């Protein structure tokens, strides 16, 4: 009895081509899905980084603004130096008694804040002495802190700087990613806020509130994308370097009321 052989049949060239095409489609779809998820993750991470930097910067400045004009009981109040002073597109320089403005290429505004020094209004040092914004022991009965934003001379990355009275003339970075400060001031009885340049020297004691805006910049540049953003002046702009930017705002009322005109 003869047992019939089973017929063996190989794949045709057409079937192999179809299989290869389907496999390629699956690979392309998988890569596209991965890239989409990776892009969404990167955007979420960048957004979180911007918000954290902006929140830290706004918290630091807001806490200081609220302290302006504070005088502990028993402290000599005869010092007539201004407790609040600002610069438009510049940083405060010079003495506390007669501050002036130095232009910044970053076009960042700057602000000077001054208040009485004690261990309640500041973080005390290990020896129990009042300190400035950088933790430096500040000589005298007043703390003076000056805030502004500029690019770091070493990394070229934008940062929020503070210069404290513990070491006048030497600013140190506080928060990375802050490209610009924009500050508006509310004068007693005024219907709108104004820039620092519009306030005469004798009107600074009558500031009742401060509008602070920080423009935060992302870390990762894009070679192809040019994201749009709205800056602190409310102007729509295009990011020339491909980095994400976002403006964050806060209004801060001075706790220690203005002098009566």
Secondary structure by P-SEA (a helix, b strand, c coil): cbbbbbbbbcccaaaaaaaaaaaaaaaaaaaaaaaaaaaaaaaaaaaaaaaaaaaaaaaaaaaaaaaccccccccccccccccbbbbccbbbbccccbbbbbbbcccbbbbbbbbbbccccccccccbbbbccccccccccbbbbbbbccccccccbbbbbbbccccccbbbbccccccbbbbbbbccccccccccccccccccccccbbbbbbbbbbcccccccbbbbbccccbbbbccccbbbbbbbbbbbcccccccc
